[in-house]
Amino acid sequence: MFFVVNKYLLRKRFVGITLWPFVIMKSPDLKNDQVFINHEQIHLRQQSELLVLPFFLFYGLEYLYRLIQYKDRYIAYKNISFEREAYANEKQLDYLKERKYCAWRKYL
């Protein structure tokens, strides 16, 4: 995992994004935020399970589906299965040690 700090690459509501193997964040202080780092590490695991490019294809297609479903960009984003898994487990700092392969599927 490589950290990149750049506040201009992210939209207003977002503080970070993971683009394997990089974690892009708005503030260098986020490197010390264990919950943020755990959330992004969950995304790194998801991306590696799907061999990166298929992850982004699936992510984009699910976002479009959720956008049609909810008619709101932020609600659509929050309901993507990958995000649901990451948000649901970001505070469990040992989650990745016990996480099952492709655990994001149960959030579809």
C-alpha positions in Angstrom: 0.0 0.0 0.0 1.3 3.4 -1.0 0.0 6.6 0.3 -0.6 9.7 -1.9 -1.8 13.0 -0.4 -3.6 15.2 -2.8 -6.7 17.2 -1.9 -7.6 18.1 -5.5 -8.2 14.6 -6.8 -11.2 13.9 -4.5 -14.8 15.2 -4.5 -16.0 17.3 -1.6 -17.6 14.5 0.4 -14.7 12.0 0.0 -11.5 12.0 2.1 -9.9 9.0 0.3 -9.9 6.6 -2.5 -8.1 3.3 -3.2 -6.7 2.6 -6.6 -4.6 -0.5 -6.2 -1.9 -0.3 -4.9 -2.3 3.4 -4.0 -4.4 5.1 -1.3 -5.1 8.7 -2.2 -6.2 10.9 0.7 -6.9 14.6 1.2 -4.9 15.0 4.4 -1.6 13.4 5.6 -3.3 13.1 9.0 -5.4 10.3 7.6 -2.3 8.0 7.6 -2.8 7.8 11.4 -6.5 7.2 11.3 -6.8 3.4 11.9 -10.5 3.2 10.8 -9.8 5.1 7.6 -6.7 2.8 6.8 -8.8 -0.3 7.6 -11.6 0.8 5.3 -9.1 1.4 2.5 -7.3 -1.9 3.2 -10.6 -3.7 2.8 -10.9 -2.1 -0.7 -7.3 -3.2 -1.5 -8.3 -6.8 -0.6 -11.5 -6.5 -2.7 -9.5 -5.2 -5.7 -6.9 -7.9 -5.5 -9.5 -10.6 -5.3 -11.1 -9.4 -8.5 -7.7 -8.7 -10.2 -8.2 -4.9 -10.1 -9.7 -4.1 -13.5 -12.8 -6.4 -13.1 -13.3 -4.8 -9.7 -13.6 -1.3 -11.2 -15.8 -2.6 -14.0 -18.1 -4.3 -11.4 -18.0 -1.2 -9.1 -19.0 1.1 -12.0 -21.8 -1.1 -13.1 -23.2 -1.6 -9.6 -23.0 2.2 -9.1 -25.1 2.8 -12.2 -27.6 0.2 -11.1 -27.8 1.8 -7.6 -28.1 5.3 -9.1 -31.1 4.1 -11.2 -32.5 2.4 -8.0 -32.0 5.3 -5.6 -31.9 8.4 -7.9 -29.2 9.9 -5.7 -25.5 9.8 -6.3 -24.4 9.6 -2.7 -27.0 7.0 -1.6 -26.0 5.0 -4.7 -22.4 5.1 -3.7 -23.1 4.1 -0.1 -25.1 1.1 -1.3 -22.4 -0.4 -3.6 -21.6 -3.8 -2.1 -17.9 -3.1 -1.8 -18.6 0.1 0.1 -21.2 -1.6 2.3 -18.7 -4.2 3.3 -16.0 -1.6 4.0 -18.2 0.7 6.0 -19.8 -2.2 8.0 -16.4 -3.5 9.0 -14.0 -0.5 9.1 -14.1 -0.3 12.9 -13.2 -4.0 13.3 -9.4 -3.6 13.0 -8.8 -7.4 12.8 -11.5 -7.9 10.2 -9.1 -8.7 7.4 -7.6 -11.5 9.4 -10.9 -13.3 9.7 -12.5 -12.2 6.4 -13.7 -14.8 4.0 -12.7 -14.7 0.3 -15.1 -12.4 -1.7 -17.0 -11.5 1.5 -18.4 -8.5 -0.4 -20.9 -10.8 -2.1 -23.1 -11.0 0.9 -23.7 -7.3 0.7 -25.1 -7.5 -2.9 
